[in-house]
Amino acid sequence: MPVAAPSNPPSGAPGDSLAQGPSHDLHDVLIVGGGLVGASLAIALERLGLVVGLVEATPPGALPAVFDERNLSFAEATLNALTALEVMQKLRAPTGAIARIHVSRRGDFGRGLLDASRYGRSEFGRVVVARDFGEALEARLADATRLLRHRPVRFIGLAESAGDVRAIRVADADGERILRARLLVAADGTRSLVRDALGIGVDEHDYAQTLFVARLRSSRPPDGTAFERLTDHGPTALLPRGDRHHGLIHAVAREDADAVAALDEAGFLARAQDAFGWRAGRFLSCGPRSSHPAIRVVAQRTIASRAVLVGNAAQTIHPIGAQGFNLGLRDALTLAELIEDTRALDAQADCGSDALLQAYAERRREDRERTIGFSDGLARLTANDATLLRPLRSLGLFAVDRVASVQSFLVGGAMGYRGDVPALCREVHA
């Protein structure tokens, strides 16, 4: 039987590392990883009255490294869910509306344009800076007074488990200890230590690209258009931020990455301008640059005994199409929904039962496979410089621009409505 939620929250100031006594060592759900997906899942579960623990490597007052200057494209379904969870309301910085998506490829004829107004909407989604989102999540987590936050705490490995409990070893400033849970959730990123400890293998593909990310100012401020300019070495994308800057993602061949990193601002802007073209005017300046390898890492399975993988621990995909976080959030929300529905039928239902985890894997299969396949196929096809593929790609761009069925498929995916979508994603909240 799951442990009932404590009638009073644990003592200690919000956000402090909790000195867990025996009564707080057993959780209904224990999430390892306090990044985008892990924190969102904790918020979704805490409202259900469960004993939820969040294992975070960063101390109070600091954000995980993932909350940097990267630009996140939130699909409409994601915005619906995060509004329902009262996260979007915590954002202090402006967001940028994506009203149009413009796709072209250097050297190929034609272009594809998706316009939200053609579908009776003002936008497909919004651009949110990862750092701003991290601050909003932290503010929302501070309101989750029943949540047990273990921080700064590191996951070390699995411990001997018995019966209906999964045990893990963690360490903090006071040394090593054991935490136990009915359900262990791995939300600890692409190189997931929990996934490795569970013995779950991965299928990995290196696209041989490095992605440079920066805030960019151009002579034409954002007008709601998200641009995806494809080249032999990957995409150069401009996203409409809410601060009158563009979010730049510039892919280069891996062997050129060091040379590009060494460029001064003028040299980097000239290179990005050459790859992108002039649709957004002249590139005038950019902020600090970060770089990230483009590598697909897909777990061979997403569940184990009393354990489940979500977000990048389950699948890290190429950022082309901007579906990574949206997909990971749907992982988290589907899990939360299944737990909620199960406990609505039986208040003592087991959060980590085999039946629940099998249902999770089945519900996530279509969305996961289709999104991974779409991202991978698009990344490989658009970066292939074979001459024979050019007319096929041009035909594809024409279809994006003119064929209603193709547009509908792409729009549905861009807005986050692919497969069995969690209820929070489908509901519009004021």
C-alpha positions as CSV (number, residue, x, y, z in Angstrom):
1,M,0.0,0.0,0.0
2,P,1.3,3.5,-0.8
3,V,2.2,5.8,2.0
4,A,-0.4,8.5,2.7
5,A,0.7,12.0,2.2
6,P,1.8,13.7,5.4
7,S,-0.9,15.9,7.0
8,N,1.7,18.6,7.4
9,P,4.6,19.6,5.2
10,P,8.1,18.7,6.4
11,S,9.7,21.3,8.6
12,G,12.4,23.6,7.3
13,A,12.5,26.6,5.0
14,P,11.1,26.0,1.4
15,G,13.9,24.8,-0.9
16,D,16.3,23.7,1.9
17,S,17.9,20.3,1.6
18,L,15.7,18.1,3.8
19,A,17.3,16.0,6.5
20,Q,15.1,13.0,5.9
21,G,14.1,10.9,8.8
22,P,12.8,7.4,8.5
23,S,9.2,8.6,7.9
24,H,10.3,10.6,4.9
25,D,12.5,8.0,3.3
26,L,9.6,6.3,1.5
27,H,7.9,8.1,-1.3
28,D,5.0,7.2,-3.6
29,V,7.1,8.7,-6.5
30,L,10.8,9.7,-6.4
31,I,12.0,11.7,-9.3
32,V,15.7,12.0,-10.0
33,G,16.5,15.1,-12.0
34,G,15.1,18.6,-11.4
35,G,15.4,19.9,-14.9
36,L,12.6,20.9,-17.3
37,V,10.7,17.6,-17.3
38,G,11.5,16.4,-13.8
39,A,10.4,19.7,-12.2
40,S,7.2,19.7,-14.3
41,L,6.4,16.2,-13.3
42,A,6.9,17.0,-9.7
43,I,4.4,19.8,-9.9
44,A,1.9,17.7,-11.8
45,L,2.1,14.9,-9.1
46,E,2.3,17.0,-6.0
47,R,-1.2,18.4,-6.6
48,L,-2.5,14.8,-6.3
49,G,-1.7,14.5,-2.6
50,L,1.1,12.0,-3.1
51,V,4.4,11.7,-1.2
52,V,6.6,13.0,-4.1
53,G,10.4,13.4,-3.8
54,L,12.6,15.4,-6.2
55,V,16.3,14.6,-6.1
56,E,18.3,17.6,-7.4
57,A,22.0,18.0,-7.8
58,T,21.9,21.8,-7.6
59,P,21.7,23.6,-4.3
60,P,18.9,26.1,-3.3
61,G,19.3,29.4,-5.1
62,A,20.9,27.8,-8.2
63,L,19.3,26.5,-11.4
64,P,20.4,23.4,-13.3
65,A,22.8,24.0,-16.2
66,V,20.0,23.2,-18.7
67,F,18.3,26.5,-17.8
68,D,20.6,28.7,-20.0
69,E,20.1,30.9,-23.0
70,R,18.7,28.2,-25.2
71,N,15.3,29.0,-26.7
72,L,12.5,26.6,-26.1
73,S,9.5,26.4,-28.6
74,F,6.5,25.5,-26.5
75,A,3.7,24.0,-28.6
76,E,0.1,24.9,-28.0
77,A,-0.5,21.6,-26.1
78,T,2.5,22.4,-23.9
79,L,1.2,25.9,-23.1
80,N,-2.2,24.5,-22.2
81,A,-0.6,22.1,-19.7
82,L,1.8,24.5,-18.2
83,T,-0.9,27.1,-17.7
84,A,-3.1,24.4,-16.0
85,L,-0.1,23.7,-13.7
86,E,0.2,27.4,-13.0
87,V,3.8,27.6,-14.3
88,M,3.3,30.0,-17.2
89,Q,1.7,32.5,-14.8
90,K,5.1,32.6,-13.0
91,L,7.0,33.8,-16.0
92,R,8.4,37.3,-15.5
93,A,10.0,37.7,-18.9
94,P,8.0,38.2,-22.2
95,T,7.5,35.2,-24.5
96,G,7.4,35.3,-28.3
97,A,4.4,34.1,-30.3
98,I,5.0,31.7,-33.2
99,A,2.4,32.8,-35.8
100,R,4.2,31.4,-38.8
101,I,6.7,28.7,-39.6
102,H,8.9,29.3,-42.7
103,V,11.0,26.4,-44.0
104,S,13.6,26.5,-46.8
105,R,16.7,24.7,-47.9
106,R,19.8,26.3,-49.3
107,G,20.3,25.1,-52.9
108,D,16.8,23.7,-53.3
109,F,13.8,25.3,-55.0
110,G,10.8,26.5,-53.1
111,R,9.8,27.0,-49.5
112,G,7.2,25.8,-47.1
113,L,5.0,28.2,-45.0
114,L,2.6,27.3,-42.2
115,D,0.4,30.2,-41.0
116,A,-1.6,29.8,-37.9
117,S,-4.3,32.2,-39.2
118,R,-5.2,29.6,-41.8
119,Y,-6.3,27.3,-38.9
120,G,-8.3,29.9,-37.0
121,R,-5.5,30.5,-34.5
122,S,-3.3,33.5,-33.7
123,E,-0.2,31.3,-33.0
124,F,1.1,27.7,-33.0
125,G,3.0,28.2,-29.8
126,R,5.5,30.4,-28.0
127,V,9.2,30.8,-27.6
128,V,10.5,30.8,-24.0
129,V,14.1,31.3,-22.9
130,A,15.2,28.3,-20.9
131,R,16.6,30.4,-18.1
132,D,13.3,32.3,-17.7
133,F,11.4,29.0,-17.7
134,G,13.7,27.7,-15.0
135,E,13.0,30.6,-12.8
136,A,9.2,30.2,-13.4
137,L,9.5,26.5,-12.5
138,E,11.4,27.3,-9.3
139,A,8.8,29.9,-8.3
140,R,6.0,27.3,-8.8
141,L,8.0,24.6,-7.0
142,A,8.2,27.0,-4.0
143,D,4.4,26.8,-3.8
144,A,4.4,23.0,-3.7
145,T,4.7,22.8,0.1
146,R,4.1,19.0,0.2
147,L,7.0,18.2,-2.2
148,L,10.1,16.7,-0.6
149,R,13.1,18.4,-2.3
150,H,16.3,16.5,-1.7
151,R,19.0,19.0,-2.7
152,P,21.9,19.2,-3.3
153,V,21.9,15.4,-3.5
154,R,23.5,13.1,-6.1
155,F,22.2,9.8,-7.3
156,I,24.9,7.2,-6.7
157,G,23.2,3.9,-7.7
158,L,20.5,1.4,-6.9
159,A,20.2,-0.2,-3.6
160,E,18.8,-3.6,-2.6
161,S,15.1,-3.5,-3.0
162,A,12.4,-5.7,-1.5
163,G,8.8,-6.3,-2.3
164,D,6.9,-3.3,-3.7
165,V,9.6,-0.7,-3.1
166,R,12.6,0.5,-5.3
167,A,15.6,1.7,-3.3
168,I,18.3,4.1,-4.4
169,R,21.6,5.3,-3.0
170,V,22.2,9.0,-2.8
171,A,24.8,11.3,-1.3
172,D,24.9,14.8,0.1
173,A,27.2,16.8,2.3
174,D,26.5,14.5,5.2
175,G,27.4,11.3,3.3
176,E,25.5,8.5,1.7
177,R,21.9,7.3,2.5
178,I,19.0,5.3,1.1
179,L,15.8,6.7,-0.4
180,R,12.9,4.4,-1.3
181,A,9.9,4.7,-3.5
182,R,7.0,2.8,-5.0
183,L,8.0,4.3,-8.3
184,L,11.4,5.7,-9.4
185,V,11.4,8.2,-12.3
186,A,14.6,8.8,-14.3
187,A,14.5,12.5,-15.4
188,D,18.2,13.0,-15.3
189,G,18.9,13.8,-18.9
190,T,20.6,12.4,-22.0
191,R,23.4,10.6,-20.1
192,S,21.1,9.3,-17.4
193,L,22.8,7.5,-14.6
194,V,19.5,6.0,-13.4
195,R,18.9,4.5,-16.9
196,D,22.4,3.0,-16.8
197,A,21.9,1.6,-13.3
198,L,18.7,0.0,-14.5
199,G,20.6,-1.7,-17.3
200,I,18.6,-0.1,-20.1
201,G,20.6,0.2,-23.3
202,V,20.3,3.0,-25.9
203,D,20.4,3.4,-29.6
204,E,22.6,6.3,-30.5
205,H,23.3,8.2,-33.7
206,D,25.8,11.1,-34.0
207,Y,24.7,13.6,-36.6
208,A,28.3,15.0,-36.7
209,Q,26.9,18.4,-36.2
210,T,27.5,21.0,-33.5
211,L,24.7,23.5,-32.7
212,F,25.6,27.0,-31.7
213,V,22.9,28.9,-29.7
214,A,22.8,32.6,-29.0
215,R,20.5,35.6,-28.7
216,L,20.6,37.6,-32.0
217,R,19.6,41.1,-32.9
218,S,18.8,41.9,-36.6
219,S,17.7,44.9,-38.5
220,R,14.2,43.4,-38.7
221,P,12.8,42.6,-35.3
222,P,10.8,39.4,-34.9
223,D,7.4,39.5,-36.5
224,G,6.1,36.1,-35.2
225,T,7.8,34.0,-37.9
226,A,10.0,31.1,-36.9
227,F,12.5,30.4,-39.7
228,E,14.2,27.1,-40.3
229,R,16.9,27.3,-43.0
230,L,18.3,23.9,-43.8
231,T,21.8,23.3,-45.2
232,D,24.1,20.3,-45.8
233,H,25.4,20.7,-42.3
234,G,22.1,21.1,-40.5
235,P,19.6,23.9,-39.8
236,T,20.1,27.5,-39.0
237,A,17.0,28.6,-37.2
238,L,15.7,32.0,-36.0
239,L,13.0,31.9,-33.4
240,P,10.9,35.0,-32.4
241,R,11.7,35.8,-28.8
242,G,9.6,38.2,-26.7
243,D,12.5,40.7,-26.1
244,R,12.7,41.9,-29.7
245,H,15.6,39.6,-30.3
246,H,15.8,36.3,-32.3
247,G,16.8,33.0,-30.8
248,L,19.5,31.7,-33.1
249,I,20.4,28.0,-33.6
250,H,23.3,27.6,-36.1
251,A,24.5,24.1,-37.0
252,V,28.0,23.5,-38.3
253,A,29.9,20.3,-39.3
254,R,31.6,18.8,-36.2
255,E,35.0,19.2,-37.7
256,D,34.4,23.0,-38.1
257,A,33.1,23.5,-34.6
258,D,36.4,24.6,-33.0
259,A,37.1,27.1,-35.7
260,V,33.5,28.6,-35.4
261,A,33.8,28.8,-31.7
262,A,37.0,30.8,-32.1
263,L,35.4,33.4,-34.3
264,D,34.8,36.9,-33.0
265,E,31.3,38.3,-33.0
266,A,31.6,39.9,-36.4
267,G,33.0,36.7,-37.9
268,F,30.3,34.5,-36.3
269,L,27.5,36.8,-37.5
270,A,28.9,36.8,-41.0
271,R,29.0,33.0,-41.0
272,A,25.4,32.7,-39.7
273,Q,24.2,35.3,-42.2
274,D,25.7,33.4,-45.1
275,A,24.0,30.2,-44.0
276,F,20.6,31.8,-43.2
277,G,20.3,34.6,-45.9
278,W,18.5,37.9,-45.5
279,R,14.9,37.1,-44.7
280,A,15.3,38.7,-41.3
281,G,17.5,41.5,-42.5
282,R,21.1,42.2,-41.5
283,F,22.4,40.4,-38.4
284,L,23.7,43.2,-36.1
285,S,24.8,41.6,-32.8
286,C,24.6,38.5,-30.7
287,G,25.0,37.5,-27.1
288,P,27.2,34.8,-25.6
289,R,27.3,31.6,-27.6
290,S,27.0,28.1,-26.3
291,S,27.5,24.9,-28.3
292,H,25.9,21.5,-28.1
293,P,26.6,18.3,-30.1
294,A,23.6,17.0,-32.1
295,I,23.3,13.3,-31.0
296,R,20.2,11.2,-30.9
297,V,20.0,8.9,-27.9
298,V,17.0,6.7,-27.6
299,A,16.4,4.3,-24.7
300,Q,15.6,0.7,-25.9
301,R,12.8,0.6,-23.4
302,T,11.2,3.2,-21.1
303,I,10.1,1.1,-18.2
304,A,11.6,-1.4,-15.7
305,S,10.5,-2.9,-12.5
306,R,9.1,0.1,-10.5
307,A,11.0,2.5,-12.7
308,V,10.2,4.7,-15.7
309,L,12.2,7.0,-18.0
310,V,10.9,10.4,-19.1
311,G,12.2,13.3,-21.1
312,N,15.8,13.2,-22.4
313,A,16.5,10.1,-20.3
314,A,14.0,8.3,-22.5
315,Q,14.9,10.0,-25.8
316,T,17.1,12.9,-26.8
317,I,16.3,13.9,-30.4
318,H,17.7,16.4,-33.0
319,P,16.3,19.9,-32.3
320,I,15.1,20.3,-35.9
321,G,11.4,20.8,-35.6
322,A,11.8,21.9,-31.9
323,Q,9.9,18.9,-30.4
324,G,12.3,17.6,-27.7
325,F,10.9,19.3,-24.6
326,N,7.3,19.1,-25.8
327,L,7.7,15.3,-26.2
328,G,9.3,15.0,-22.8
329,L,6.6,17.0,-21.1
330,R,3.9,14.7,-22.7
331,D,5.9,11.8,-21.1
332,A,5.6,13.4,-17.7
333,L,1.9,14.4,-18.1
334,T,0.8,11.0,-19.4
335,L,2.5,9.3,-16.3
336,A,0.8,11.8,-14.0
337,E,-2.6,11.3,-15.6
338,L,-2.3,7.5,-15.4
339,I,-1.5,7.7,-11.7
340,E,-4.3,10.1,-11.1
341,D,-6.9,8.0,-13.0
342,T,-5.7,4.8,-11.2
343,R,-6.0,6.4,-7.8
344,A,-9.4,7.8,-8.6
345,L,-10.6,4.2,-8.9
346,D,-8.7,3.1,-5.8
347,A,-7.2,5.6,-3.4
348,Q,-4.6,3.0,-2.3
349,A,-3.6,2.1,-5.8
350,D,0.1,1.3,-6.3
351,C,1.9,4.1,-8.3
352,G,4.6,1.6,-9.5
353,S,2.6,-1.4,-10.4
354,D,3.5,-3.4,-13.5
355,A,0.0,-2.8,-14.9
356,L,0.4,1.0,-14.6
357,L,3.9,1.0,-16.2
358,Q,2.8,-1.2,-19.1
359,A,-0.1,1.1,-19.7
360,Y,2.3,4.1,-19.7
361,A,4.6,2.5,-22.3
362,E,1.6,1.6,-24.5
363,R,0.1,5.1,-24.4
364,R,3.5,6.7,-25.2
365,R,4.4,4.4,-28.0
366,E,2.7,6.2,-31.0
367,D,3.7,9.7,-30.0
368,R,7.3,8.7,-29.1
369,E,7.9,6.7,-32.3
370,R,6.3,9.2,-34.7
371,T,8.1,12.2,-33.2
372,I,11.5,10.4,-33.1
373,G,11.0,9.2,-36.6
374,F,9.9,12.6,-37.9
375,S,12.9,14.4,-36.2
376,D,15.5,11.8,-37.3
377,G,14.2,11.5,-40.9
378,L,14.0,15.3,-41.3
379,A,17.5,15.8,-39.9
380,R,19.0,13.1,-42.2
381,L,17.1,14.0,-45.4
382,T,17.7,17.7,-45.2
383,A,21.4,17.4,-44.4
384,N,22.1,15.0,-47.3
385,D,23.7,16.8,-50.2
386,A,23.1,14.1,-52.8
387,T,22.1,15.7,-56.1
388,L,19.3,13.2,-56.7
389,L,17.5,14.2,-53.5
390,R,17.2,17.9,-54.4
391,P,14.1,17.5,-56.6
392,L,12.5,15.3,-54.0
393,R,13.2,17.9,-51.3
394,S,11.8,20.7,-53.5
395,L,8.7,18.6,-54.1
396,G,8.4,18.2,-50.3
397,L,8.6,21.9,-49.7
398,F,6.0,22.4,-52.3
399,A,3.7,19.9,-50.5
400,V,4.3,21.7,-47.2
401,D,3.2,24.9,-48.9
402,R,0.3,23.7,-51.0
403,V,-1.1,20.3,-49.9
404,A,-3.7,20.5,-47.2
405,S,-3.2,17.0,-45.8
406,V,0.6,17.5,-45.5
407,Q,0.0,20.9,-43.8
408,S,-2.5,19.4,-41.4
409,F,-0.1,16.6,-40.4
410,L,2.7,19.1,-39.8
411,V,0.5,21.6,-37.9
412,G,-0.9,18.9,-35.6
413,G,2.7,17.8,-34.7
414,A,3.9,21.4,-34.3
415,M,1.1,22.2,-31.9
416,G,1.8,19.0,-29.9
417,Y,-1.3,17.0,-30.8
418,R,0.3,13.7,-31.9
419,G,-0.9,10.4,-30.6
420,D,-2.7,9.9,-27.3
421,V,-2.3,13.4,-25.8
422,P,-2.8,14.0,-22.0
423,A,-5.9,15.8,-21.0
424,L,-4.0,18.8,-19.6
425,C,-2.5,19.4,-23.0
426,R,-5.9,19.5,-24.7
427,E,-7.6,21.9,-22.3
428,V,-7.4,25.6,-22.9
429,H,-7.0,27.6,-19.7
430,A,-7.5,31.3,-19.4
